[in-house]
Every structure is written in C-alpha cells, then in structure tokens.
C-alpha cells in the first residue's frame, strides 16, 4: 500500500518540478469578458491541476506554487495577445509594458460612453453624417508621433492605492489624470462604413486606444467610442503566430512556446529599437530583409 502511494506521488512531484522550473516569456490569447488578472489565475490553476496540485485556487491559497505575471492589462471587453512571464521571466515583464504594441480597433461615431467603450453608458449622442473618410484620415495625422494623451477615468491607473475604475464604481468623485506623453508609431484607417470605422494602431507603452477614439470623435465635431478592441502584437509576440488559446494551456505547449530570458535581454522591441538583433521566437520565421 505504501509503495503504491509512493509511486503515485512521484509523477506529481516530477510534474510540479518541471512546471516550477519554467523561466521565460510566452503569449496567451485573452478572450473578451474576463479581466487580465482572471485569465492569469485561470492559466495558473489549469497548469497546477495538470501538475497534480489539489485545491489550487489562485485567489485563495496562501502558498505560491507558481511565480507568474502578465506584461500589460487588457480591458475586460478587449481580446488578443497577453504576454505572460513565468519564474525569472517575470523580471522581464517591464519591457512588455514599455514596448511596442499593435491593436485593431473598431470605433463607432455618434455615441460617447462614460467608459469610452461599448461596456459603458451612453452619455452623449451627436451627428456624424458630415464625417467623410478623407476627414478622418486627415485628423488621424494629429494623433501620430509623440503626442500628449489624457488617460480614461475608467482605467487601471490608481489613486491612493485603488484603481480609478473601482473608485468610480463605488460612487467616488475622480478627477482625470493629467495628459502625459505617449508615442504612436503608425495609425491607419482600414475601413470606413459610418457610423463604424476600423483602425490599425502601433503604439508605445501607456497609450490608451479608448482615449484615441474619444479624442478622434471630438476632433471630427462629433463623438465616438470603441466598439471592439483586439491586441494583435505585444513586443515580439503576435496573435497569429504565438498566442496559445485556452485549450492549448498545457505544460508541454508552454515549454515549446517559451522565450527564454537572459540577464541582458532587456529590449523594449519598439520600432525604434527593433531594427537590430531581434531574437527569433520558437516557431517564428525569419523575415527577409528584402522590401
């Protein structure tokens, strides 16, 4: 009997040891609905259950079986690439926060909401029929390059240790944060079918797509909000090539996708810095230097 129990425990310890030995960065797909923190906890619980850890609820347990974090919050209503650091890889997550990101956003003209996206309450409606594709393309030039941007009130930014979005939901009065410098590397109008339009955006850290769409609506003598938002790239990780979907969240798949970090691997991977020596990721094809 004792021998049987010992034989059962050995594979569990072995699986947990392999899980705890992971060090590096990888990307997962975040679906619409849950918060980034919820998705990370689901990932942890899935991996710990596979390793045989019982009662592995990430929010309740005191013992941290697995060191893991994510490199930049995606709004609950948004989907796409979420970069995860595991083990020593968590030390590299700051590069994901400040590095380059790409988004595809669907905006809707004529309606503004308190959250600047479709989850909020409509607080203003204005005419939009006067806006043409040419008008929008011209105004987008105002928001390209190094610009100043006021973050949304509903955001992960904090006041006195609490998120502004949480304070607002509790009924507290919250003042807007001051405008801050952000960088937009590229901004293109992909589709224009009023009231909806689609933007492709590449930006640096601290940039809010919701604020962009809100400001764009005002610049066009109308108003607008984000109807749909997808992060298609974060750092070197792309949605198409690197993001693991929930059914792929296994130790074997993550080991295969892991981007191992070294002490010197501190690149922000912004367009300004990615011209030299970008490291190839697992499964990623080298791009030709030809135009």
VOBA-1610 file (N, C-alpha, C; in pm, whole numbers, padded with zeros to 5 digits, always signed):
BEGIN
Unk+00084-00121+00000Unk+00000+00000+00000Unk+00087+00125+00000Unk+00187+00125+00089Unk+00276+00239+00098Unk+00351+00258-00032Unk+00391+00145-00094Unk+00462+00153-00221Unk+00376+00213-00329Unk+00246+00181-00329Unk+00152+00234-00428Unk+00139+00385-00415Unk+00128+00434-00291Unk+00116+00577-00268Unk+00242+00650-00312Unk+00357+00587-00284Unk+00484+00649-00323Unk+00496+00661-00474Unk+00452+00556-00544Unk+00459+00558-00690Unk+00369+00665-00749Unk+00255+00691-00682Unk+00161+00793-00730Unk+00215+00933-00708Unk+00280+00953-00593Unk+00330+01086-00559Unk+00447+01127-00646Unk+00527+01029-00690Unk+00648+01060-00766Unk+00620+01136-00895Unk+00523+01092-00979Unk+00495+01166-01103Unk+00442+01306-01075Unk+00363+01322-00967Unk+00308+01453-00932Unk+00422+01549-00897Unk+00515+01501-00814Unk+00629+01585-00777Unk+00713+01620-00899Unk+00727+01521-00989Unk+00805+01543-01110Unk+00741+01647-01199Unk+00607+01640-01216Unk+00535+01736-01300Unk+00541+01876-01241Unk+00526+01886-01108Unk+00531+02015-01042Unk+00671+02076-01053Unk+00773+01991-01040Unk+00910+02039-01051Unk+00937+02094-01191Unk+00886+02027-01293Unk+00902+02074-01431Unk+00832+02208-01451Unk+00713+02221-01391Unk+00637+02345-01401Unk+00711+02459-01332Unk+00762+02432-01213Unk+00832+02535-01136Unk+00969+02569-01193Unk+01017+02485-01284Unk+01147+02510-01347Unk+01136+02601-01469Unk+01013+02635-01509Unk+00993+02720-01626Unk+01042+02862-01596Unk+01117+02920-01688Unk+01165+03057-01676Unk+01162+03123-01814Unk+01084+03229-01829Unk+01081+03298-01957Unk+00948+03366-01983Unk+00926+03400-02108Unk+00806+03469-02153Unk+00734+03386-02259Unk+00601+03393-02258Unk+00521+03333-02364Unk+00392+03413-02376Unk+00316+03388-02480Unk+00194+03465-02505Unk+00072+03375-02503Unk-00037+03426-02446Unk-00165+03355-02448Unk-00270+03445-02512Unk-00381+03384-02550Unk-00494+03459-02604Unk-00591+03490-02492Unk-00621+03618-02474Unk-00723+03661-02378Unk-00853+03685-02454Unk-00959+03618-02412Unk-01088+03637-02477Unk-01160+03756-02414Unk-01266+03802-02480Unk-01349+03910-02426Unk-01421+03863-02300Unk-01433+03951-02203Unk-01512+03920-02082Unk-01431+03924-01954Unk-01343+03826-01932Unk-01268+03826-01805Unk-01161+03934-01803Unk-01120+03970-01681Unk-01008+04064-01667Unk-00878+03991-01698Unk-00772+04067-01719Unk-00641+04006-01742Unk-00598+03925-01621Unk-00629+03974-01500Unk-00595+03902-01378Unk-00671+03770-01369Unk-00799+03772-01408Unk-00879+03649-01408Unk-00821+03545-01503Unk-00780+03590-01621Unk-00722+03500-01720Unk-00592+03439-01668Unk-00510+03520-01604Unk-00384+03470-01549Unk-00409+03367-01441Unk-00508+03391-01355Unk-00540+03295-01249Unk-00594+03165-01307Unk-00673+03173-01413Unk-00723+03053-01479Unk-00608+02973-01537Unk-00512+03042-01597Unk-00393+02976-01652Unk-00315+02904-01542Unk-00292+02974-01430Unk-00220+02914-01318Unk-00290+02788-01268Unk-00421+02799-01246Unk-00498+02687-01193Unk-00496+02568-01289Unk-00504+02596-01419Unk-00501+02489-01520Unk-00369+02414-01515Unk-00260+02487-01507Unk-00127+02424-01505Unk-00103+02349-01373Unk-00148+02406-01261Unk-00128+02340-01132Unk-00212+02213-01122Unk-00333+02215-01177Unk-00415+02093-01178Unk-00346+01984-01261Unk-00289+02025-01375Unk-00217+01927-01458Unk-00100+01867-01381Unk-00037+01950-01296Unk+00078+01903-01217Unk+00036+01825-01093Unk-00096+01814-01070Unk-00145+01735-00959Unk-00164+01809-00830Unk-00159+01943-00833Unk-00180+02022-00712Unk-00329+02038-00690Unk-00378+01987-00577Unk-00520+01995-00545Unk-00552+02131-00483Unk-00680+02172-00494Unk-00727+02298-00436Unk-00635+02414-00473Unk-00612+02428-00603Unk-00513+02525-00649Unk-00572+02661-00683Unk-00684+02697-00614Unk-00746+02827-00643Unk-00646+02940-00619Unk-00612+03011-00728Unk-00505+03111-00723Unk-00537+03228-00631Unk-00666+03260-00616Unk-00703+03377-00536Unk-00705+03347-00386Unk-00717+03218-00348Unk-00738+03186-00208Unk-00616+03123-00140Unk-00536+03050-00216Unk-00428+02978-00149Unk-00320+03075-00100Unk-00259+03040+00010Unk-00154+03123+00068Unk-00018+03089+00007Unk+00001+02961-00025Unk+00130+02920-00079Unk+00136+02948-00228Unk+00239+03017-00270Unk+00257+03045-00412Unk+00335+02931-00476Unk+00261+02842-00542Unk+00325+02728-00607Unk+00396+02770-00735Unk+00348+02878-00796Unk+00397+02915-00928Unk+00409+03066-00940Unk+00529+03114-00972Unk+00552+03258-00989Unk+00520+03297-01133Unk+00417+03381-01147Unk+00369+03415-01281Unk+00305+03553-01281Unk+00321+03629-01389Unk+00259+03761-01403Unk+00236+03792-01550Unk+00163+03899-01578Unk+00141+03937-01717Unk+00201+04074-01744Unk+00226+04102-01872Unk+00300+04222-01910Unk+00216+04332-01968Unk+00102+04363-01909Unk+00021+04474-01959Unk-00125+04439-01965Unk-00207+04511-01888Unk-00350+04482-01877Unk-00424+04508-02007Unk-00509+04413-02043Unk-00607+04432-02150Unk-00742+04453-02084Unk-00819+04551-02132Unk-00952+04575-02077Unk-01036+04448-02084Unk-01134+04437-01994Unk-01222+04318-01994Unk-01288+04297-02130Unk-01329+04406-02193Unk-01400+04395-02320Unk-01307+04369-02438Unk-01176+04377-02416Unk-01079+04357-02523Unk-01032+04213-02527Unk-00977+04174-02641Unk-00921+04041-02657Unk-00784+04052-02723Unk-00715+03937-02732Unk-00588+03936-02804Unk-00471+03890-02721Unk-00352+03936-02762Unk-00225+03889-02704Unk-00207+03940-02562Unk-00178+03847-02471Unk-00140+03881-02334Unk-00009+03808-02306Unk+00098+03884-02287Unk+00229+03823-02261Unk+00240+03786-02114Unk+00286+03663-02090Unk+00297+03610-01954Unk+00443+03580-01923Unk+00484+03618-01803Unk+00617+03583-01754Unk+00605+03477-01647Unk+00693+03377-01652Unk+00691+03270-01551Unk+00831+03257-01494Unk+00840+03232-01362Unk+00969+03221-01297Unk+01048+03351-01310Unk+01173+03340-01351Unk+01256+03460-01368Unk+01209+03547-01483Unk+01123+03494-01566Unk+01067+03573-01676Unk+00982+03689-01628Unk+00933+03682-01505Unk+00853+03793-01452Unk+00936+03920-01440Unk+01070+03904-01430Unk+01157+04021-01420Unk+01166+04096-01553Unk+01125+04029-01661Unk+01135+04091-01793Unk+01004+04158-01836Unk+00901+04149-01753Unk+00769+04199-01794Unk+00765+04350-01810Unk+00855+04422-01744Unk+00856+04567-01759Unk+00886+04608-01903Unk+00961+04524-01976Unk+00989+04554-02117Unk+00863+04543-02200Unk+00769+04458-02157Unk+00642+04445-02229Unk+00553+04566-02205Unk+00561+04622-02084Unk+00480+04739-02051Unk+00522+04862-02132Unk+00652+04876-02151Unk+00702+04995-02220Unk+00721+04973-02370Unk+00717+04849-02415Unk+00747+04818-02554Unk+00633+04844-02650Unk+00657+04808-02775Unk+00561+04830-02883Unk+00444+04733-02875Unk+00326+04785-02909Unk+00205+04703-02915Unk+00127+04740-03041Unk+00054+04644-03095Unk-00032+04670-03211Unk-00176+04632-03176Unk-00269+04713-03224Unk-00411+04691-03198Unk-00491+04707-03326Unk-00603+04639-03332Unk-00707+04667-03431Unk-00831+04708-03353Unk-00879+04828-03381Unk-00992+04883-03306Unk-01106+04917-03399Unk-01226+04878-03360Unk-01347+04920-03430Unk-01413+05028-03347Unk-01428+05148-03406Unk-01493+05259-03337Unk-01630+05286-03394Unk-01713+05352-03315Unk-01847+05391-03361Unk-01867+05540-03339Unk-01894+05610-03448Unk-01920+05753-03442Unk-02061+05780-03391Unk-02081+05900-03333Unk-02215+05945-03297Unk-02258+05915-03156Unk-02182+05831-03082Unk-02218+05797-02945Unk-02092+05797-02858Unk-02099+05866-02744Unk-01992+05864-02645Unk-02042+05794-02520Unk-01954+05718-02454Unk-01992+05648-02331Unk-01900+05691-02217Unk-01942+05664-02093Unk-01862+05705-01978Unk-01731+05627-01966Unk-01727+05505-02020Unk-01606+05424-02014Unk-01523+05435-02143Unk-01576+05506-02241Unk-01514+05523-02373Unk-01517+05396-02457Unk-01590+05294-02410Unk-01608+05172-02491Unk-01751+05124-02479Unk-01781+05010-02541Unk-01919+04962-02551Unk-01974+04909-02420Unk-01890+04892-02317Unk-01940+04841-02189Unk-02006+04951-02106Unk-01985+05076-02144Unk-02034+05188-02064Unk-02172+05235-02101Unk-02216+05338-02031Unk-02345+05401-02054Unk-02329+05516-02153Unk-02419+05524-02250Unk-02413+05633-02347Unk-02444+05765-02276Unk-02351+05860-02287Unk-02369+05989-02218Unk-02385+06105-02316Unk-02366+06076-02445Unk-02380+06182-02545Unk-02404+06120-02682Unk-02490+06186-02760Unk-02511+06147-02900Unk-02502+06271-02987Unk-02429+06262-03097Unk-02410+06375-03187Unk-02417+06328-03332Unk-02444+06422-03421Unk-02448+06390-03564Unk-02310+06346-03612Unk-02308+06256-03707Unk-02181+06209-03763Unk-02183+06202-03916Unk-02300+06234-03976Unk-02315+06218-04121Unk-02221+06308-04201Unk-02173+06416-04138Unk-02084+06507-04209Unk-01942+06455-04222Unk-01908+06349-04147Unk-01770+06298-04145Unk-01746+06210-04267Unk-01640+06241-04341Unk-01603+06161-04457Unk-01475+06082-04427Unk-01445+05987-04511Unk-01322+05909-04496Unk-01199+06001-04501Unk-01202+06096-04594Unk-01091+06190-04608Unk-01075+06274-04481Unk-01187+06316-04422Unk-01182+06392-04296Unk-01111+06312-04188Unk-01150+06186-04177Unk-01093+06103-04072Unk-00945+06078-04095Unk-00908+06048-04218Unk-00767+06024-04248Unk-00682+06148-04219Unk-00739+06265-04244Unk-00667+06389-04218Unk-00650+06412-04068Unk-00756+06385-03990Unk-00749+06406-03845Unk-00656+06306-03777Unk-00644+06187-03834Unk-00557+06085-03774Unk-00412+06131-03769Unk-00374+06219-03859Unk-00236+06270-03860Unk-00204+06344-03731Unk-00307+06403-03669Unk-00288+06475-03542Unk-00245+06383-03428Unk-00278+06255-03442Unk-00256+06160-03333Unk-00141+06064-03362Unk-00055+06099-03457Unk+00059+06016-03493Unk+00188+06082-03446Unk+00281+06000-03395Unk+00407+06052-03344Unk+00406+06065-03193Unk+00483+06158-03141Unk+00486+06185-02997Unk+00376+06286-02964Unk+00277+06243-02887Unk+00162+06327-02857Unk+00136+06326-02706Unk+00048+06415-02662Unk+00001+06416-02523Unk-00138+06355-02519Unk-00162+06269-02419Unk-00290+06200-02411Unk-00339+06195-02266Unk-00468+06223-02247Unk-00531+06211-02115Unk-00586+06069-02100Unk-00542+05992-02000Unk-00594+05856-01981Unk-00742+05856-01946Unk-00814+05748-01975Unk-00956+05739-01938Unk-00974+05736-01786Unk-01089+05785-01740Unk-01120+05774-01597Unk-01133+05627-01558Unk-01202+05549-01641Unk-01215+05406-01615Unk-01089+05338-01667Unk-00993+05314-01577Unk-00866+05256-01619Unk-00801+05186-01500Unk-00687+05122-01527Unk-00613+05052-01423Unk-00523+05147-01344Unk-00520+05274-01383Unk-00441+05372-01307Unk-00499+05386-01167Unk-00413+05422-01072Unk-00456+05421-00931Unk-00449+05558-00866Unk-00534+05574-00764Unk-00532+05690-00676Unk-00542+05637-00533Unk-00445+05675-00451Unk-00439+05628-00312Unk-00445+05475-00304Unk-00377+05410-00400Unk-00367+05265-00397Unk-00485+05190-00456Unk-00589+05261-00502Unk-00705+05196-00561Unk-00722+05236-00707Unk-00765+05140-00788Unk-00787+05170-00929Unk-00897+05274-00946Unk-00876+05363-01043Unk-00977+05466-01069Unk-01111+05404-01104Unk-01109+05295-01182Unk-01234+05230-01221Unk-01311+05178-01100Unk-01239+05127-01000Unk-01302+05075-00878Unk-01362+05190-00798Unk-01289+05299-00786Unk-01339+05415-00712Unk-01467+05470-00776Unk-01468+05476-00910Unk-01587+05526-00980Unk-01708+05437-00955Unk-01686+05306-00959Unk-01796+05212-00937Unk-01850+05221-00795Unk-01765+05267-00701Unk-01809+05283-00562Unk-01878+05417-00540Unk-01883+05500-00645Unk-01952+05628-00636Unk-01864+05745-00596Unk-01734+05724-00591Unk-01641+05831-00554Unk-01622+05928-00671Unk-01594+06052-00638Unk-01559+06151-00740Unk-01412+06132-00776Unk-01385+06125-00904Unk-01248+06103-00951Unk-01212+06207-01055Unk-01098+06271-01035Unk-01051+06368-01133Unk-00965+06300-01238Unk-00974+06352-01359Unk-00894+06296-01467Unk-00746+06316-01439Unk-00667+06216-01475Unk-00522+06229-01465Unk-00474+06330-01568Unk-00365+06399-01542Unk-00315+06497-01640Unk-00266+06428-01766Unk-00266+06503-01876Unk-00216+06450-02002Unk-00070+06409-01986Unk-00033+06303-02053Unk+00104+06254-02045Unk+00156+06218-02183Unk+00285+06218-02202Unk+00340+06188-02335Unk+00329+06040-02370Unk+00283+06012-02491Unk+00276+05877-02545Unk+00324+05881-02690Unk+00352+05765-02745Unk+00403+05759-02882Unk+00317+05668-02968Unk+00279+05717-03085Unk+00205+05638-03185Unk+00296+05623-03306Unk+00338+05501-03332Unk+00431+05476-03442Unk+00359+05474-03577Unk+00240+05418-03578Unk+00162+05418-03702Unk+00014+05412-03669Unk-00065+05475-03754Unk-00210+05485-03732Unk-00278+05493-03868Unk-00350+05389-03905Unk-00411+05385-04038Unk-00559+05348-04030Unk-00636+05407-04119Unk-00779+05378-04130Unk-00796+05263-04228Unk-00843+05149-04178Unk-00859+05030-04262Unk-00997+05022-04327Unk-01099+05055-04252Unk-01236+05050-04303Unk-01313+05173-04256Unk-01401+05222-04342Unk-01485+05338-04307Unk-01625+05314-04359Unk-01712+05270-04270Unk-01852+05242-04303Unk-01937+05304-04192Unk-01957+05437-04200Unk-02026+05509-04092Unk-02156+05442-04050Unk-02180+05433-03918Unk-02103+05502-03812Unk-01975+05430-03769Unk-01948+05311-03824Unk-01833+05235-03776Unk-01708+05258-03862Unk-01594+05244-03800Unk-01466+05256-03869Unk-01365+05166-03798Unk-01263+05123-03872Unk-01163+05032-03817Unk-01025+05093-03831Unk-00951+05092-03720Unk-00816+05148-03717Unk-00714+05039-03685Unk-00597+05048-03749Unk-00479+04970-03710Unk-00382+05065-03643Unk-00338+05026-03523Unk-00258+05116-03439Unk-00134+05044-03391Unk-00019+05110-03402Unk+00102+05062-03336Unk+00150+05174-03244Unk+00167+05141-03118Unk+00197+05245-03018Unk+00295+05194-02914Unk+00343+05287-02833Unk+00432+05253-02723Unk+00354+05231-02594Unk+00424+05220-02483Unk+00361+05195-02354Unk+00280+05314-02305Unk+00179+05286-02223Unk+00098+05390-02162Unk-00008+05450-02251Unk-00023+05397-02374Unk-00120+05452-02469Unk-00255+05385-02451Unk-00363+05465-02458Unk-00499+05413-02446Unk-00574+05432-02578Unk-00614+05321-02638Unk-00691+05326-02763Unk-00826+05393-02739Unk-00886+05370-02623Unk-01016+05432-02593Unk-01006+05584-02595Unk-00898+05637-02539Unk-00879+05782-02540Unk-00860+05834-02682Unk-00785+05759-02763Unk-00764+05797-02902Unk-00896+05811-02976Unk-00981+05708-02966Unk-01108+05709-03038Unk-01199+05821-02987Unk-01200+05844-02857Unk-01278+05953-02799Unk-01229+06089-02851Unk-01097+06108-02850Unk-01040+06234-02899Unk-01063+06253-03048Unk-01057+06143-03123Unk-01081+06150-03268Unk-01224+06194-03297Unk-01320+06140-03223Unk-01459+06180-03241Unk-01478+06328-03217Unk-01415+06381-03112Unk-01425+06524-03081Unk-01361+06608-03192Unk-01246+06563-03243Unk-01176+06636-03348Unk-01258+06643-03477Unk-01349+06549-03493Unk-01434+06544-03612Unk-01569+06612-03588Unk-01578+06691-03480Unk-01701+06762-03443Unk-01817+06664-03423Unk-01785+06551-03363Unk-01885+06451-03330Unk-01841+06386-03199Unk-01867+06260-03183Unk-01817+06184-03068Unk-01804+06039-03112Unk-01734+05960-03032Unk-01711+05820-03071Unk-01669+05738-02950Unk-01684+05608-02962Unk-01636+05516-02859Unk-01583+05389-02926Unk-01508+05310-02851Unk-01454+05184-02902Unk-01561+05076-02892Unk-01589+05016-03005Unk-01688+04908-03010Unk-01623+04771-02992Unk-01501+04758-03045Unk-01429+04631-03035Unk-01279+04660-03038Unk-01203+04585-02956Unk-01058+04608-02950Unk-00985+04474-02940Unk-00886+04458-03030Unk-00804+04337-03032Unk-00657+04377-03031Unk-00581+04321-02937Unk-00436+04343-02940Unk-00375+04232-03025Unk-00314+04271-03135Unk-00261+04175-03231Unk-00113+04147-03213Unk-00043+04232-03138Unk+00100+04212-03117Unk+00143+04284-02989Unk+00232+04219-02915Unk+00290+04281-02798Unk+00436+04240-02792Unk+00525+04340-02803Unk+00666+04306-02814Unk+00689+04224-02940Unk+00752+04110-02925Unk+00777+04021-03039Unk+00669+03916-03058Unk+00569+03916-02972Unk+00467+03812-02974Unk+00345+03856-03056Unk+00306+03777-03155Unk+00191+03811-03238Unk+00074+03717-03209Unk-00045+03768-03235Unk-00167+03690-03212Unk-00169+03567-03301Unk-00129+03582-03424Unk-00138+03473-03521Unk-00036+03362-03494Unk+00086+03401-03458Unk+00194+03302-03451Unk+00227+03250-03311Unk+00194+03325-03207Unk+00246+03290-03075Unk+00144+03273-02964Unk+00025+03328-02976Unk-00070+03327-02864Unk-00136+03190-02848Unk-00118+03129-02732Unk-00179+03000-02701Unk-00322+03019-02653Unk-00416+02950-02717Unk-00556+02955-02674Unk-00577+02862-02555Unk-00688+02881-02487Unk-00711+02814-02359Unk-00696+02662-02367Unk-00740+02602-02478Unk-00729+02457-02492Unk-00584+02412-02511Unk-00493+02508-02532Unk-00351+02477-02551Unk-00268+02504-02425Unk-00334+02537-02315Unk-00262+02572-02193Unk-00218+02446-02120Unk-00111+02384-02170Unk-00053+02266-02107Unk+00096+02291-02087Unk+00155+02216-01995Unk+00298+02229-01967Unk+00380+02205-02094Unk+00343+02105-02171Unk+00418+02073-02292Unk+00414+02188-02393Unk+00295+02245-02415Unk+00282+02354-02511Unk+00357+02479-02466Unk+00351+02508-02337Unk+00418+02628-02287Unk+00569+02611-02291Unk+00617+02492-02260Unk+00761+02467-02272Unk+00807+02488-02415Unk+00725+02448-02511Unk+00761+02464-02652Unk+00755+02607-02699Unk+00667+02688-02637Unk+00650+02828-02679Unk+00737+02926-02602Unk+00801+02878-02496Unk+00871+02967-02403Unk+00988+03039-02469Unk+00992+03169-02447Unk+01103+03254-02491Unk+01192+03274-02370Unk+01306+03203-02368Unk+01394+03206-02251Unk+01464+03340-02240Unk+01466+03394-02119Unk+01524+03526-02094Unk+01662+03512-02034Unk+01749+03604-02073Unk+01880+03613-02012Unk+01891+03748-01944Unk+01992+03768-01865Unk+02008+03893-01791Unk+02018+04013-01884Unk+02074+03991-02003Unk+02093+04103-02095Unk+01976+04126-02187Unk+01871+04043-02174Unk+01758+04052-02267Unk+01657+04153-02215Unk+01683+04282-02235Unk+01600+04388-02179Unk+01542+04478-02288Unk+01533+04428-02413Unk+01484+04512-02522Unk+01339+04550-02501Unk+01303+04667-02542Unk+01164+04709-02540Unk+01094+04667-02666Unk+01171+04632-02772Unk+01118+04590-02900Unk+01027+04695-02961Unk+01056+04821-02940Unk+00983+04927-03008Unk+01035+04937-03150Unk+00958+04996-03242Unk+01006+05010-03378Unk+01139+05081-03387Unk+01168+05168-03289Unk+01295+05240-03292Unk+01412+05150-03254Unk+01383+05045-03173Unk+01492+04962-03125Unk+01497+04825-03190Unk+01390+04787-03264Unk+01383+04652-03315Unk+01454+04634-03447Unk+01523+04735-03494Unk+01592+04724-03621Unk+01718+04638-03609Unk+01767+04619-03487Unk+01891+04545-03470Unk+01871+04427-03379Unk+01905+04309-03429Unk+01919+04190-03346Unk+01795+04143-03275Unk+01676+04152-03333Unk+01558+04096-03267Unk+01572+03946-03260Unk+01549+03887-03140Unk+01568+03745-03121Unk+01451+03668-03177Unk+01481+03557-03245Unk+01376+03476-03305Unk+01304+03397-03198Unk+01172+03394-03208Unk+01091+03319-03113Unk+01067+03179-03165Unk+01031+03085-03076Unk+01001+02950-03121Unk+00889+02953-03225Unk+00909+02887-03338Unk+00808+02878-03439Unk+00796+03001-03528Unk+00884+03100-03507Unk+00875+03223-03583Unk+00973+03218-03699Unk+00926+03251-03818Unk+01012+03253-03934Unk+01085+03385-03943Unk+01212+03377-03981Unk+01290+03498-04002Unk+01233+03574-04121Unk+01216+03705-04107Unk+01166+03784-04217Unk+01281+03823-04308Unk+01255+03821-04437Unk+01354+03862-04532Unk+01379+04010-04522Unk+01504+04051-04548Unk+01536+04193-04543Unk+01500+04262-04673Unk+01454+04186-04770Unk+01415+04245-04898Unk+01288+04323-04882Unk+01270+04429-04959Unk+01148+04509-04947Unk+01025+04432-04995
//
